[in-house]
């Protein structure tokens, strides 16, 4: 039970860190929108809000029953409370139709009773016997006239209604010199805060609704298979095309800035090579018996996640241990291995499974002539009309059974399971499946669905390859690989290496 609580707390902490990171990344946008809202509210106030002027008159509540002629009586607290209670009574009298009608006549303004009532506000001053009447108008002269009229009419109305009491003017109305509202500074600050709050809400809601996989924790949170390795992004893109594109590139290299980046084989980046070696090691430990040939299927949830590139580099990495490795392109709908390696497209798996070609020239060698560590490959062949039926056929099963005696590892490059069912048909022929997940591309819902589909057909899930990762998403591995490479493999300038030598 304690472990469950700990896991939930860790998940909440990760979510909070993710939200904070999203807010920090969008801080510039939040600031710009906040300033724009502040400017918009300020300009709207200047051009569309009419200034209001206030004129104030103050009155003192006098209870004449407290004095008789020249005889002064002591005033108790109850008498003061009675005087304070009269304030509310006076305000009610002020707001009556007859009182305000007299005010309109005396002031000589063109206002109705309802309009004038909306212009007047009255309240006690700090719970004392003094109350103020504030008149608000767009015309400062009108505000003063109405306030003077109230100062003249109200005491007479009170004396005629309530015997023994009166209201005396404490402070007469004056002509307002400046508008009381609106406050341009206050409105601009409100616009700033409103823009900030709206943008923060937008970023938070968008982040909560975004199910794109960004970190290893996102993967482990949505499916059971473990992350076996994180392969760093060897190169992003050139001219808008990503090298992980599904069947887009015809060569296993990318040219950027006049340089050519190798994506396949032994000349790939140090961090990527170490990631594939880690994958190779973990796969070796996944199978208890090293003597038997193992068939490993490589698939992904969506196209463009780099499954074919992963299959090629995994085959190369295993062949470097002296293992006999065969790589088969089982993606007969959109084959891509022949575009990454020098393979003959005319002869392939589909031709053999349909009986149009024998197995004599089916297997091709991938590597330098004379290299004992080179691996073998089978191209997909011509695109057939029924690839799923071919992959699940008895001829396919028989072929793999015969090939088990000749190889230590057979790697099947399968189509994306989230788009076609070919991978599910071939999964029953494998000893384990690998799922390739590309960072900032696949989402948790699609990945969870892909993992569940393999579980449904009882395929053994070996794990997940987190592909094309950046440092913040791949954990510690790629960062420390880079530091190790820089420190021990001379990742310095030529001048510095010359000085050291």
GUMI-129914 format. One record per residue (C-alpha): residue in three letters; residue number from 1; x, z, y. Coordinates in nm, 3 decimals, always signed. Each point is the difference from the previous one (the first is absolute). Layout:
BEGIN
R  rest   nr       xx       zz       yy
R   ALA  NUM        X        Z        Y
...
# end
This chain:
BEGIN
R  rest   nr       xx       zz       yy
R   UNK    1   +0.000   +0.000   +0.000
R   UNK    2   +0.284   +0.084   +0.236
R   UNK    3   +0.163   -0.336   -0.070
R   UNK    4   -0.321   -0.181   +0.094
R   UNK    5   -0.016   +0.187   +0.329
R   UNK    6   +0.364   -0.082   +0.071
R   UNK    7   -0.056   -0.368   -0.073
R   UNK    8   -0.297   -0.010   +0.236
R   UNK    9   +0.199   +0.170   +0.276
R   UNK   10   +0.285   -0.247   -0.044
R   UNK   11   -0.245   -0.290   +0.015
R   UNK   12   -0.150   +0.134   +0.322
R   UNK   13   +0.347   +0.047   +0.148
R   UNK   14   +0.094   -0.358   -0.082
R   UNK   15   -0.321   -0.126   +0.160
R   UNK   16   +0.070   +0.196   +0.318
R   UNK   17   +0.352   -0.134   +0.015
R   UNK   18   -0.133   -0.350   -0.049
R   UNK   19   -0.253   +0.043   +0.280
R   UNK   20   +0.267   +0.142   +0.229
R   UNK   21   +0.230   -0.289   -0.082
R   UNK   22   -0.275   -0.250   +0.078
R   UNK   23   -0.065   +0.167   +0.334
R   UNK   24   +0.370   -0.004   +0.086
R   UNK   25   +0.024   -0.370   -0.085
R   UNK   26   -0.298   -0.079   +0.218
R   UNK   27   +0.103   +0.235   +0.282
R   UNK   28   +0.083   -0.293   +0.228
R   UNK   29   -0.343   -0.154   -0.056
R   UNK   30   -0.174   +0.335   +0.050
R   UNK   31   +0.186   +0.046   +0.329
R   UNK   32   -0.085   -0.350   +0.125
R   UNK   33   -0.369   +0.031   -0.085
R   UNK   34   -0.017   +0.346   +0.160
R   UNK   35   +0.150   -0.130   +0.325
R   UNK   36   -0.228   -0.305   -0.002
R   UNK   37   -0.306   +0.222   -0.046
R   UNK   38   +0.115   +0.227   +0.282
R   UNK   39   +0.047   -0.299   +0.234
R   UNK   40   -0.334   -0.150   -0.103
R   UNK   41   -0.188   +0.325   +0.064
R   UNK   42   +0.178   +0.043   +0.333
R   UNK   43   -0.088   -0.352   +0.117
R   UNK   44   -0.354   +0.038   -0.128
R   UNK   45   -0.037   +0.319   +0.200
R   UNK   46   +0.138   -0.164   +0.313
R   UNK   47   -0.218   -0.311   -0.011
R   UNK   48   -0.317   +0.107   -0.181
R   UNK   49   -0.054   +0.372   +0.073
R   UNK   50   -0.139   +0.082   +0.344
R   UNK   51   +0.161   +0.304   +0.169
R   UNK   52   -0.219   +0.308   +0.036
R   UNK   53   +0.005   +0.244   +0.292
R   UNK   54   -0.104   +0.365   -0.011
R   UNK   55   -0.134   +0.219   +0.277
R   UNK   56   -0.050   +0.370   -0.071
R   UNK   57   -0.216   +0.273   +0.155
R   UNK   58   +0.027   +0.365   -0.108
R   UNK   59   -0.271   +0.270   +0.023
R   UNK   60   -0.007   +0.375   -0.029
R   UNK   61   -0.293   +0.166   -0.177
R   UNK   62   -0.133   +0.279   +0.225
R   UNK   63   -0.242   +0.261   -0.136
R   UNK   64   -0.155   +0.149   +0.314
R   UNK   65   -0.174   +0.272   -0.198
R   UNK   66   +0.333   +0.179   -0.020
R   UNK   67   -0.012   +0.097   +0.371
R   UNK   68   -0.283   +0.148   +0.210
R   UNK   69   +0.053   -0.043   +0.372
R   UNK   70   +0.313   +0.179   +0.102
R   UNK   71   +0.002   +0.224   -0.303
R   UNK   72   +0.258   -0.103   -0.252
R   UNK   73   -0.054   +0.066   -0.366
R   UNK   74   +0.265   +0.021   -0.261
R   UNK   75   +0.016   -0.319   -0.213
R   UNK   76   +0.021   +0.058   -0.373
R   UNK   77   +0.125   -0.237   -0.270
R   UNK   78   -0.356   -0.068   -0.105
R   UNK   79   -0.077   -0.119   +0.355
R   UNK   80   +0.295   -0.238   -0.012
R   UNK   81   -0.115   -0.129   -0.339
R   UNK   82   -0.345   -0.060   +0.147
R   UNK   83   +0.156   -0.202   +0.280
R   UNK   84   +0.203   -0.205   -0.246
R   UNK   85   -0.310   -0.079   -0.201
R   UNK   86   -0.158   -0.136   +0.316
R   UNK   87   +0.264   -0.276   +0.007
R   UNK   88   -0.163   -0.178   -0.295
R   UNK   89   -0.336   +0.038   +0.167
R   UNK   90   +0.129   -0.159   +0.320
R   UNK   91   +0.145   -0.293   -0.195
R   UNK   92   -0.336   -0.060   -0.166
R   UNK   93   -0.170   +0.006   +0.341
R   UNK   94   +0.256   -0.250   +0.131
R   UNK   95   -0.077   -0.248   -0.278
R   UNK   96   -0.374   +0.001   +0.051
R   UNK   97   -0.163   -0.319   +0.120
R   UNK   98   -0.128   +0.155   +0.322
R   UNK   99   +0.343   +0.135   +0.097
R   UNK  100   +0.179   -0.328   -0.064
R   UNK  101   -0.270   -0.197   +0.178
R   UNK  102   +0.059   +0.216   +0.308
R   UNK  103   +0.374   -0.062   -0.035
R   UNK  104   -0.057   -0.379   -0.010
R   UNK  105   -0.219   +0.013   +0.310
R   UNK  106   +0.243   +0.219   +0.193
R   UNK  107   +0.309   -0.203   -0.099
R   UNK  108   -0.173   -0.331   +0.060
R   UNK  109   +0.146   -0.164   -0.314
R   UNK  110   -0.165   -0.267   -0.211
R   UNK  111   -0.007   +0.185   -0.328
R   UNK  112   -0.266   +0.089   -0.255
R   UNK  113   -0.048   +0.345   -0.145
R   UNK  114   +0.162   -0.100   -0.332
R   UNK  115   +0.299   -0.160   +0.171
R   UNK  116   +0.060   +0.299   +0.224
R   UNK  117   -0.034   +0.244   -0.286
R   UNK  118   +0.271   -0.190   -0.189
R   UNK  119   +0.228   +0.025   +0.302
R   UNK  120   -0.027   +0.380   +0.034
R   UNK  121   +0.165   +0.266   -0.213
R   UNK  122   -0.020   +0.375   +0.063
R   UNK  123   +0.171   +0.294   -0.167
R   UNK  124   +0.106   +0.358   +0.061
R   UNK  125   +0.356   +0.058   +0.116
R   UNK  126   +0.183   +0.210   -0.258
R   UNK  127   -0.315   +0.203   -0.088
R   UNK  128   -0.029   +0.131   +0.356
R   UNK  129   -0.290   +0.010   +0.245
R   UNK  130   +0.130   -0.322   +0.151
R   UNK  131   -0.106   -0.339   -0.127
R   UNK  132   +0.107   -0.348   +0.103
R   UNK  133   -0.193   -0.322   +0.029
R   UNK  134   +0.202   -0.320   -0.047
R   UNK  135   -0.135   -0.339   +0.106
R   UNK  136   +0.169   -0.308   -0.148
R   UNK  137   -0.042   -0.347   +0.146
R   UNK  138   +0.188   -0.327   +0.036
R   UNK  139   -0.050   +0.035   +0.378
R   UNK  140   +0.185   +0.300   +0.149
R   UNK  141   -0.232   +0.010   +0.304
R   UNK  142   -0.305   +0.009   -0.224
R   UNK  143   +0.148   +0.283   -0.204
R   UNK  144   +0.058   +0.205   +0.314
R   UNK  145   -0.353   -0.068   +0.135
R   UNK  146   -0.165   +0.111   -0.322
R   UNK  147   +0.217   +0.314   -0.025
R   UNK  148   -0.086   +0.093   +0.364
R   UNK  149   -0.368   -0.062   -0.072
R   UNK  150   +0.014   +0.234   -0.300
R   UNK  151   +0.170   +0.265   +0.214
R   UNK  152   -0.288   -0.025   +0.247
R   UNK  153   -0.295   -0.037   -0.243
R   UNK  154   +0.095   +0.233   -0.285
R   UNK  155   +0.015   +0.336   +0.189
R   UNK  156   -0.343   -0.067   +0.152
R   UNK  157   -0.150   -0.091   -0.338
R   UNK  158   +0.143   +0.313   -0.161
R   UNK  159   -0.129   +0.231   +0.277
R   UNK  160   -0.349   -0.149   -0.028
R   UNK  161   -0.015   +0.036   -0.377
R   UNK  162   +0.180   +0.330   -0.075
R   UNK  163   -0.077   +0.285   +0.236
R   UNK  164   +0.278   +0.240   +0.092
R   UNK  165   +0.281   -0.241   -0.093
R   UNK  166   +0.184   -0.279   +0.171
R   UNK  167   +0.293   -0.239   -0.039
R   UNK  168   +0.259   -0.019   +0.272
R   UNK  169   +0.241   -0.286   +0.047
R   UNK  170   +0.354   +0.110   -0.074
R   UNK  171   +0.173   -0.336   +0.033
R   UNK  172   -0.153   -0.305   +0.166
R   UNK  173   +0.047   -0.355   -0.126
R   UNK  174   +0.274   -0.220   +0.144
R   UNK  175   +0.068   -0.372   -0.014
R   UNK  176   +0.219   -0.066   -0.311
R   UNK  177   +0.327   -0.166   +0.094
R   UNK  178   +0.092   -0.129   -0.347
R   UNK  179   -0.193   -0.083   -0.317
R   UNK  180   -0.034   +0.274   -0.259
R   UNK  181   -0.015   -0.248   -0.286
R   UNK  182   +0.115   -0.196   -0.183
R   UNK  183   +0.347   +0.137   -0.068
R   UNK  184   +0.223   -0.299   -0.063
R   UNK  185   +0.277   +0.208   -0.152
R   UNK  186   -0.236   +0.186   -0.230
R   UNK  187   -0.171   -0.319   -0.117
R   UNK  188   +0.335   -0.169   -0.061
R   UNK  189   +0.111   +0.296   -0.212
R   UNK  190   -0.328   -0.016   -0.192
R   UNK  191   +0.064   -0.370   -0.066
R   UNK  192   +0.353   +0.079   -0.115
R   UNK  193   -0.117   +0.272   -0.239
R   UNK  194   -0.288   -0.216   -0.125
R   UNK  195   +0.228   -0.296   -0.068
R   UNK  196   +0.249   +0.227   -0.177
R   UNK  197   -0.269   +0.160   -0.215
R   UNK  198   -0.157   -0.333   -0.094
R   UNK  199   +0.332   -0.153   -0.099
R   UNK  200   +0.099   +0.305   -0.204
R   UNK  201   -0.333   -0.015   -0.179
R   UNK  202   +0.043   -0.373   -0.059
R   UNK  203   +0.350   +0.041   -0.144
R   UNK  204   -0.101   +0.295   -0.219
R   UNK  205   -0.315   -0.172   -0.134
R   UNK  206   +0.189   -0.322   -0.063
R   UNK  207   +0.274   +0.191   -0.181
R   UNK  208   -0.253   +0.188   -0.214
R   UNK  209   -0.181   -0.323   -0.083
R   UNK  210   +0.325   -0.184   -0.075
R   UNK  211   +0.072   +0.009   -0.374
R   UNK  212   +0.315   -0.214   +0.016
R   UNK  213   +0.281   +0.138   -0.213
R   UNK  214   +0.289   +0.114   +0.216
R   UNK  215   +0.181   +0.271   -0.195
R   UNK  216   +0.061   +0.103   -0.359
R   UNK  217   -0.242   +0.286   +0.055
R   UNK  218   -0.277   -0.253   +0.064
R   UNK  219   +0.067   -0.151   -0.342
R   UNK  220   +0.012   +0.328   -0.193
R   UNK  221   -0.316   +0.112   +0.176
R   UNK  222   -0.211   -0.292   -0.118
R   UNK  223   +0.124   -0.071   -0.353
R   UNK  224   +0.166   +0.176   -0.295
R   UNK  225   +0.307   -0.221   -0.077
R   UNK  226   +0.321   +0.132   +0.157
R   UNK  227   +0.214   -0.186   +0.252
R   UNK  228   +0.309   -0.106   -0.193
R   UNK  229   +0.195   -0.141   +0.293
R   UNK  230   -0.026   -0.115   +0.359
R   UNK  231   +0.152   -0.339   +0.073
R   UNK  232   +0.099   -0.033   +0.368
R   UNK  233   -0.094   -0.298   +0.210
R   UNK  234   +0.290   -0.240   -0.041
R   UNK  235   -0.119   -0.224   +0.279
R   UNK  236   -0.330   -0.006   +0.187
R   UNK  237   -0.089   -0.359   +0.075
R   UNK  238   +0.111   -0.325   +0.155
R   UNK  239   -0.230   -0.220   +0.209
R   UNK  240   -0.305   +0.200   -0.100
R   UNK  241   +0.055   -0.031   -0.379
R   UNK  242   +0.069   +0.310   -0.205
R   UNK  243   +0.235   -0.042   -0.291
R   UNK  244   -0.240   +0.196   -0.215
R   UNK  245   -0.262   -0.265   +0.068
R   UNK  246   -0.187   -0.104   -0.312
R   UNK  247   +0.145   -0.339   -0.090
R   UNK  248   +0.106   -0.082   +0.355
R   UNK  249   +0.379   -0.034   -0.016
R   UNK  250   +0.193   -0.243   -0.214
R   UNK  251   +0.332   +0.182   +0.006
R   UNK  252   +0.098   +0.361   -0.068
R   UNK  253   +0.169   +0.040   +0.338
R   UNK  254   -0.107   +0.055   +0.359
R   UNK  255   +0.189   -0.127   +0.302
R   UNK  256   -0.001   +0.237   +0.296
R   UNK  257   +0.227   -0.019   +0.302
R   UNK  258   +0.220   -0.268   -0.155
R   UNK  259   +0.065   +0.213   -0.310
R   UNK  260   -0.140   -0.044   -0.348
R   UNK  261   -0.142   +0.305   -0.174
R   UNK  262   +0.000   -0.008   -0.378
R   UNK  263   -0.315   +0.136   -0.160
R   UNK  264   +0.078   -0.053   -0.369
R   UNK  265   +0.296   +0.097   -0.215
R   UNK  266   +0.320   +0.186   +0.066
R   UNK  267   +0.039   -0.089   +0.367
R   UNK  268   -0.305   +0.188   +0.125
R   UNK  269   +0.038   +0.299   +0.230
R   UNK  270   +0.159   +0.317   -0.132
R   UNK  271   -0.311   +0.213   +0.047
R   UNK  272   -0.221   -0.256   -0.178
R   UNK  273   +0.245   -0.033   -0.288
R   UNK  274   +0.010   +0.378   -0.045
R   UNK  275   -0.380   +0.009   +0.002
R   UNK  276   -0.019   -0.253   -0.283
R   UNK  277   +0.266   +0.191   -0.192
R   UNK  278   -0.206   +0.316   +0.036
R   UNK  279   -0.305   -0.192   -0.126
R   UNK  280   +0.204   -0.129   -0.294
R   UNK  281   +0.119   +0.351   -0.091
R   UNK  282   -0.347   +0.152   +0.016
R   UNK  283   -0.144   -0.278   -0.215
R   UNK  284   +0.269   +0.061   -0.263
R   UNK  285   -0.102   +0.366   -0.013
R   UNK  286   -0.367   -0.101   -0.021
R   UNK  287   +0.054   -0.132   -0.351
R   UNK  288   +0.126   +0.242   -0.261
R   UNK  289   +0.123   -0.264   -0.245
R   UNK  290   +0.275   -0.219   +0.146
R   UNK  291   +0.031   -0.208   -0.317
R   UNK  292   -0.325   -0.189   +0.035
R   UNK  293   -0.076   -0.273   +0.250
R   UNK  294   -0.227   +0.110   +0.282
R   UNK  295   -0.245   -0.225   +0.179
R   UNK  296   -0.056   +0.103   +0.362
R   UNK  297   -0.275   -0.152   +0.211
R   UNK  298   +0.043   -0.022   +0.377
R   UNK  299   -0.310   -0.040   +0.213
R   UNK  300   -0.144   +0.103   +0.335
R   UNK  301   -0.335   +0.069   +0.155
R   UNK  302   +0.018   -0.288   +0.251
R   UNK  303   +0.205   -0.314   +0.034
R   UNK  304   +0.297   +0.008   +0.234
R   UNK  305   +0.124   +0.345   -0.103
R   UNK  306   +0.327   -0.123   -0.154
R   UNK  307   -0.075   +0.036   -0.370
R   UNK  308   +0.185   -0.321   -0.098
R   UNK  309   +0.305   +0.098   +0.202
R   UNK  310   -0.010   +0.342   -0.163
R   UNK  311   -0.023   -0.157   -0.346
R   UNK  312   +0.301   -0.227   +0.069
R   UNK  313   +0.221   +0.278   +0.135
R   UNK  314   -0.105   +0.235   -0.279
R   UNK  315   +0.097   -0.263   -0.258
R   UNK  316   +0.334   -0.052   +0.173
R   UNK  317   +0.066   +0.375   +0.024
R   UNK  318   -0.070   +0.051   -0.370
R   UNK  319   +0.216   -0.296   -0.100
R   UNK  320   +0.296   +0.161   +0.180
R   UNK  321   -0.001   +0.272   -0.267
R   UNK  322   +0.057   -0.265   -0.265
R   UNK  323   -0.365   +0.004   -0.104
R   UNK  324   -0.164   -0.314   -0.127
R   UNK  325   -0.276   -0.063   +0.253
R   UNK  326   -0.272   -0.264   +0.009
R   UNK  327   -0.215   -0.053   +0.309
R   UNK  328   -0.329   -0.188   -0.047
R   UNK  329   -0.207   -0.134   +0.289
R   UNK  330   -0.354   +0.078   -0.115
R   UNK  331   -0.154   -0.073   +0.339
R   UNK  332   -0.125   -0.345   -0.092
R   UNK  333   -0.239   -0.020   +0.296
R   UNK  334   +0.261   +0.036   +0.274
R   UNK  335   +0.346   +0.000   -0.161
R   UNK  336   +0.296   +0.104   +0.212
R   UNK  337   +0.297   +0.073   -0.230
R   UNK  338   +0.110   -0.363   +0.011
R   UNK  339   +0.013   +0.027   +0.378
R   UNK  340   +0.231   +0.302   -0.018
R   UNK  341   +0.226   -0.125   -0.282
R   UNK  342   +0.131   -0.337   -0.111
R   UNK  343   -0.259   -0.062   -0.272
R   UNK  344   -0.145   -0.321   -0.130
R   UNK  345   -0.371   -0.001   +0.089
R   UNK  346   -0.094   -0.280   -0.236
R   UNK  347   +0.033   +0.213   -0.313
R   UNK  348   -0.157   +0.343   -0.013
R   UNK  349   -0.226   +0.255   -0.159
R   UNK  350   -0.327   -0.185   +0.052
R   UNK  351   +0.136   -0.312   -0.170
R   UNK  352   +0.108   +0.205   -0.302
R   UNK  353   -0.326   +0.195   -0.031
R   UNK  354   -0.207   -0.320   +0.015
R   UNK  355   +0.217   -0.163   -0.267
R   UNK  356   +0.137   -0.269   +0.230
R   UNK  357   +0.360   +0.110   -0.040
R   UNK  358   +0.213   +0.172   -0.261
R   UNK  359   +0.213   +0.306   +0.053
R   UNK  360   +0.329   -0.191   -0.022
R   UNK  361   +0.051   -0.048   +0.374
R   UNK  362   -0.243   +0.270   +0.114
R   UNK  363   +0.258   +0.270   +0.074
R   UNK  364   +0.234   -0.065   +0.293
R   UNK  365   +0.319   +0.179   +0.098
R   UNK  366   +0.024   +0.170   +0.342
R   UNK  367   +0.354   +0.068   +0.108
R   UNK  368   +0.348   -0.145   +0.033
R   UNK  369   +0.120   -0.204   -0.294
R   UNK  370   +0.204   +0.216   -0.232
R   UNK  371   -0.142   +0.325   +0.138
R   UNK  372   -0.087   +0.213   -0.300
R   UNK  373   -0.218   +0.227   +0.214
R   UNK  374   -0.235   -0.278   +0.113
R   UNK  375   -0.366   +0.037   -0.094
R   UNK  376   -0.244   -0.255   -0.131
R   UNK  377   -0.328   -0.114   +0.151
R   UNK  378   -0.310   -0.199   -0.086
R   UNK  379   -0.177   -0.185   +0.281
R   UNK  380   -0.377   -0.004   +0.025
R   UNK  381   -0.034   -0.372   -0.054
R   UNK  382   -0.284   -0.215   +0.127
R   UNK  383   -0.310   +0.176   +0.135
R   UNK  384   -0.258   +0.018   -0.281
R   UNK  385   -0.377   +0.026   +0.045
R   UNK  386   -0.023   +0.313   -0.219
R   UNK  387   +0.298   +0.232   +0.064
R   UNK  388   -0.181   +0.318   -0.106
R   UNK  389   -0.091   -0.144   -0.339
R   UNK  390   +0.358   -0.117   -0.054
R   UNK  391   +0.149   +0.342   +0.081
R   UNK  392   -0.237   +0.177   -0.238
R   UNK  393   +0.037   -0.258   -0.277
R   UNK  394   +0.144   +0.064   -0.345
R   UNK  395   +0.273   -0.257   +0.074
R   UNK  396   +0.121   +0.212   +0.294
R   UNK  397   +0.005   +0.314   -0.214
R   UNK  398   +0.186   -0.179   -0.279
R   UNK  399   +0.257   -0.137   +0.245
R   UNK  400   +0.075   +0.347   +0.140
R   UNK  401   +0.028   +0.141   -0.353
R   UNK  402   +0.264   -0.259   -0.087
R   UNK  403   +0.187   +0.054   +0.326
R   UNK  404   +0.023   +0.377   -0.060
R   UNK  405   +0.266   -0.065   -0.262
R   UNK  406   +0.221   -0.188   +0.247
R   UNK  407   -0.015   +0.216   +0.313
R   UNK  408   +0.029   +0.360   +0.109
R   UNK  409   -0.245   -0.036   +0.292
R   UNK  410   -0.269   -0.256   +0.073
R   UNK  411   -0.138   +0.010   +0.353
R   UNK  412   -0.334   -0.166   +0.073
R   UNK  413   -0.068   -0.105   +0.359
R   UNK  414   -0.380   +0.033   +0.005
R   UNK  415   -0.254   -0.100   +0.268
R   UNK  416   -0.149   +0.258   +0.238
R   UNK  417   -0.251   +0.213   -0.187
R   UNK  418   -0.212   +0.049   +0.311
R   UNK  419   -0.073   -0.373   +0.028
R   UNK  420   -0.013   -0.143   -0.352
R   UNK  421   -0.037   +0.149   -0.347
R   UNK  422   +0.300   -0.174   -0.159
R   UNK  423   +0.216   +0.311   +0.023
R   UNK  424   -0.260   +0.205   -0.188
R   UNK  425   -0.010   -0.259   -0.278
R   UNK  426   +0.379   +0.015   -0.040
R   UNK  427   +0.033   +0.376   +0.053
R   UNK  428   -0.099   +0.074   -0.360
R   UNK  429   +0.307   -0.194   -0.116
R   UNK  430   +0.244   +0.214   +0.201
R   UNK  431   +0.163   +0.334   -0.067
R   UNK  432   -0.048   +0.107   +0.360
R   UNK  433   -0.111   -0.123   +0.341
R   UNK  434   +0.164   +0.016   +0.341
R   UNK  435   -0.205   -0.023   +0.319
R   UNK  436   +0.175   -0.129   +0.314
R   UNK  437   -0.140   +0.139   +0.326
R   UNK  438   +0.114   -0.133   +0.334
R   UNK  439   +0.014   +0.237   +0.296
R   UNK  440   -0.236   -0.067   +0.293
R   UNK  441   -0.174   -0.268   -0.209
R   UNK  442   -0.193   +0.143   -0.292
R   UNK  443   -0.259   +0.274   +0.051
R   UNK  444   -0.090   +0.307   -0.200
R   UNK  445   -0.341   -0.127   -0.110
R   UNK  446   +0.137   -0.324   -0.146
R   UNK  447   +0.293   +0.178   -0.167
R   UNK  448   -0.226   +0.260   -0.157
R   UNK  449   -0.226   -0.275   -0.132
R   UNK  450   +0.297   -0.188   -0.148
R   UNK  451   +0.132   +0.311   -0.177
R   UNK  452   -0.346   +0.077   -0.138
R   UNK  453   -0.033   -0.353   -0.139
R   UNK  454   +0.318   +0.038   -0.203
R   UNK  455   -0.118   +0.341   -0.121
R   UNK  456   -0.328   -0.159   -0.105
R   UNK  457   +0.179   -0.243   -0.237
R   UNK  458   +0.221   +0.286   -0.129
R   UNK  459   +0.318   -0.147   +0.146
R   UNK  460   +0.289   +0.241   +0.034
R   UNK  461   +0.090   +0.044   +0.366
R   UNK  462   +0.374   +0.051   +0.037
R   UNK  463   -0.010   +0.053   +0.375
R   UNK  464   -0.005   -0.160   +0.341
R   UNK  465   +0.266   -0.188   +0.197
R   UNK  466   -0.039   +0.071   +0.371
R   UNK  467   +0.116   -0.325   +0.152
R   UNK  468   +0.117   -0.121   +0.341
R   UNK  469   +0.025   +0.352   +0.138
R   UNK  470   +0.134   +0.132   +0.326
R   UNK  471   +0.193   +0.326   +0.025
R   UNK  472   -0.293   +0.212   +0.110
R   UNK  473   -0.215   -0.112   -0.291
R   UNK  474   +0.248   -0.005   -0.289
R   UNK  475   +0.110   +0.361   +0.012
R   UNK  476   +0.365   +0.094   -0.002
R   UNK  477   +0.139   -0.265   -0.233
R   UNK  478   +0.049   -0.302   +0.222
R   UNK  479   +0.139   +0.214   +0.282
R   UNK  480   +0.263   +0.163   -0.218
R   UNK  481   +0.088   -0.325   -0.171
R   UNK  482   +0.074   -0.150   +0.340
R   UNK  483   +0.212   +0.299   +0.105
R   UNK  484   +0.188   -0.011   -0.329
R   UNK  485   +0.064   -0.370   +0.036
R   UNK  486   +0.122   +0.036   +0.358
R   UNK  487   +0.234   +0.284   -0.091
R   UNK  488   +0.155   -0.122   -0.324
R   UNK  489   -0.034   -0.378   +0.009
R   UNK  490   +0.154   -0.078   +0.335
R   UNK  491   -0.309   -0.066   +0.204
R   UNK  492   +0.216   -0.015   +0.313
R   UNK  493   +0.121   -0.268   +0.235
R   UNK  494   +0.300   -0.213   -0.096
R   UNK  495   +0.212   +0.151   +0.280
R   UNK  496   -0.065   +0.352   -0.121
R   UNK  497   +0.087   -0.091   -0.359
R   UNK  498   +0.324   -0.160   +0.123
R   UNK  499   +0.099   +0.311   +0.196
R   UNK  500   -0.068   +0.224   -0.299
R   UNK  501   +0.200   -0.219   -0.236
# end
